[in-house]
Amino acid sequence: MATWSLWGLLLWEGNTISIAVAGAQVLSKVGDSALLVAEQPPGFQVREAIWRSLWPSEELLAMFFQGSLETLYHSRFLGRAHLHGNLSLELGPLQSGDSGNFSVLMVDTRGWTQTQILQLKVYDAVPRPVVRVFISVEGDTQPLKACQVFLSCWAPNASDVTYSWRQEGMMDLGVETHSLFTDGQMLSASLGPGDKDVAYSCIVSNPVSWNMATVIPWESCHREAAPGKASYKDMLLVAVPVSLLLTLAGLFSAWHWGRCSGR
């Protein structure tokens, strides 16, 4: 109750002139800190300021009142919030559930108010991906003349990530000998004896971190008949169900969105 009474006092003392500012998106990762900057327009001399969490829960985080800085409020950021002298709010170390919307209400010495909204997005650090090699060798004679390779890349326990591939020593992948599947998680390549030293790297990234793993597929072509070695047919057993699952998920999402929109 005291919190809302103070909020009402600030608004009651304030003039009817107010400024609403669309804030920026702040990106950070788990374990790091994030700085939410309070933008003050020229000539705006702050008298009081209130920082709040708006979503997923509404909580009072910090306050500047009568010249003092206060952050000891019972919120999920208790002990992890620091209000700087310029009224910017630092949060950290961050946890995976800290993403959300935040606001700062500032009142200047003339009674004018300014409200700024910021969005914080917290990502996990991208783990090192796992690359599996699936091969199909043309012909049984030695030496090998051609080898069709499928590379499958997966980052365990990762979400909101993108996949890309790089052939080491090349600017980009040749479209005639390479194909991408399943949103970039799978790469198909046609190799010959001249490609025995060619290396491919799978790069997994999100907006704040990345990781990679590198393989030399031609080495697997010579072990195609080895017990337990993944083959081209094994690759189909992986790729087809994954593609079907993604398609069904997309259809269900579209159906669910259509039902919600029709209400």
N, C-alpha and C positions, 0 to 999 in steps of 0.2 A: 504494500500500500504506500509506503514511504517513497518508493521508487516512482510510482505513477504520480504521486503528489508533486514531486520535484519536477517531473516531466511537464505536468500541467502548469507549474509555476513558470517554467522557462517559456512556454508558449504564451502564457497570459501576459508576461512582461514583454514579449516580443511584439514587434510591429506586424501589421498585416502583410508587409512585403516579405516574400519568401522566394528562395531560389532552389530549384530541384536540379540536381546534376546526375546525369547517367554515368555511372562509374565504369571503370575498366574491369576486365577479367584478369585475375591474378592466378598464375599457375605455379605449383610447387609439387614436391614429392614427399612421401612419407619419411619422417625423420629429419627433414629440413624445417626451416622457418619461412614464414611468409610475411611480407610487410604490406599492410593495407594503408595506403597513403591518403591522408585527409587533404584534399585540394582546397586551398583558400584563395579566393579571388583578390585582386589588388585592392587595398584599402579596407579589407575585411579583418577587423581586429577581434579575435575570438574572446568572448567573455565566458561562455560555458560550452561544453561539448559532451555528447553522449554517444557511445558506441554500443550497437546492439547486433545480435544475431537474429536474422529474420526467418531463416529456413535452414535446416528442417525443424528447428524449434526456436521460439522467440525467447531470447534471454538477454539480460543486461550484462555487458562485458566490461566496460570501462567508462570512466567519467572524469571530466575536468570541470571542477566547480570551486569557485572562490579561491582560485589560484593553486589548488592542490590536485594531484593526479591520483586516481583510485581505480584499482583493478581487482580487489579482493571480493568479487561477487560470486555467488554460488552458481556456476555454469559449468558446462563441459570443458571450458578452457581455464578453469581455476588453477592457478599456478603456472599456466602456459601463456598468459597474456601480459604484454608489456606495453604501456602507453608512453610514447616518446614525448619530449618537450615540444615538438612540432605537431603533436596530437595525432601522429600516425600510429597505428596499432600493429604491433608485432605478435604473431601467434606461432608457437612452436615449443618443443618439437611436435610436428604434425602427425596425426594419425589418419588411417584410411577413411574414417567416418567424419572428417572435419570439413569436407566440401559443403558449401552452402552460400547463402546470400547474407550480406552484412550491410549495415547502414551507420552513418555518423550524422548526427544532428548538431549543427553549430549555431550558436547565437552570438552576434557581435555586440559591440558596445552601444550601437544605435538601436538595438532590438531587432535587427533583421535576422532572419533564419536561413540557413542553407542545409539541405539534406542531400547526402551523397550515397548512392547505392553501389556496392562492389560485389562481385561474384568470385569466390575462391574455389578453385578446382584442384584437388589433391590426388596425385597419381602414385601408384606403386612404382618402385624402381624396376625396370625391365630385367628379368632374369636371363641368363645365358640360354639361348635356344638349343633344342635338340634337333639334329638333322639326320634323317634316315635315307639310305640309298637303296633304290629299287632298280633292277637292271633287266634288260632283255637283250641277249646276245644273238646276232644273226649268223647262223652257220655253226658247225662244230669243228671246223678246221682251225689250226693254229698256223701263223699268228692271227689274232683277231683283226677283222677288217672294219667292223662296225659294232657299235654298242648303243642301244637306246636306254637313256638313264632318266629316272624320275627321282627327284629330290623332294622329300617332305620335311617341312620345318614347323616346329611347334615350341612355343614358349610356355612352360608349365606355370600354372597358377597366375596367368597374366590376362588382363582384360583391357579393353580400349587401346589395343595395339594395332599397328599396321606392319605388314611384311613386305620386304623387297629383297631382290637378289642382285648380286654383283659378280661378274666374272673378273677375277683378279688380273690386273694388267690391261683391262679394256675399259673404254668409256661407257659402253652400254652393251646389252645383250643383243646378239643378232636375231632378227625376227625370223629368219629362214630356218634356223637350227634350234630355236628355243620357243617354248610356249609356257604360259602361266595359267594356273588353275586355282580354284577355291580362294579367291581374293588374295592371290599372291603367295599362299602357303605352299604351293606345289609348283615345281619347275620341271619341265621336260627338256632334255637336251640330247642331240644326236652327236655322238663322239666317234672319232676314228683314231688310228694309231698315232697321228700327229698331235692328239689332244691328251696324251698320257700324263702331262704335267699341268693340265688346266685345273685351276682351283675355283670353286664357287663359294661365295659367302652369303649366308642368310642373315639379313639385318632386321631386327625387330625393334620397333620404336614406339614411343608415345610422345606427347609434346614436351616432356621434361627429361627423358632419359632414353638410352638405347643400348643394345647389346648385339653380339653377332657370334656366329660359329662358321668355320670354314672346313670344307671337305675337298678331296681330290677323287672324283667319281671313277676315273679309269682304273684305279686300284681295285675297285669292286668288280669290274668287268672280268678280271682274271680269276675271280673266286665265285663265279656264278653258280658252279655246281657244288660248292662247299656245303656241307650239312648246316641247316639252320639259316642259310643266306636268303634274304628277302628277294623275291623274283618279281618280274613284271606282273604276273598274275596276282601275287600278293598285293601289289600296289593297287590293282583294280579293286581288290576286296576292301581296301582302305578308302580309296578315292570315291567309289560309287556310293557307299553308305553315307559318307560325310556330305557329299554333294546333295544327295536325296534329303538328308536331315536339314541342311540349310535351306533347301527349296521349300520343304514343308513348314519350317519355322517362318519363312517369309510369307507364305500363303496364310498361315494362322494369324500373323501380325496384321496383315492387310484386312482379313475378315473381322478381327477384333476391333480394329480402328474404324472400320465401316459401321459396325454395330454401335460403337460409342458415339460416332458422329451423327448417326441417325436418331439418337435420342433427343 
